[in-house]
């Protein structure tokens, strides 16, 4: 996420195109901003005004965990208690997307070898 820049965000702010050169598996990806992520394009439009250069990073990684917790709380994907030094969060975590994808592929009947290749997990029969 640190390497995602404004130049990778579509003009309509409906998807982020991640080039292969910055991914762990050297496979490019397109992340559509739909469903619970549909509110992100408006936030991106507002933030874009502050960072006009295509080379600027989209995400501020200094406070990623706090921003993640607050955003999930706003979207109803978690509960974030932020009073004083007693901060607590329960809800969606970044790694949950991989688990959800795996579960959905199993439910869809996708063969094991194909599931593992999609999730970039080495397969040995």
Secondary structure by P-SEA (a helix, b strand, c coil): ccccccccccccccbbbbccccccccbbbbbbbcccccaaaaaaaaaaaaccccccccccccaaaaaaaaaaaaaccbbbbbccccccccccccaaaaaaaaaaaaaacccaaaaaaaacccccc
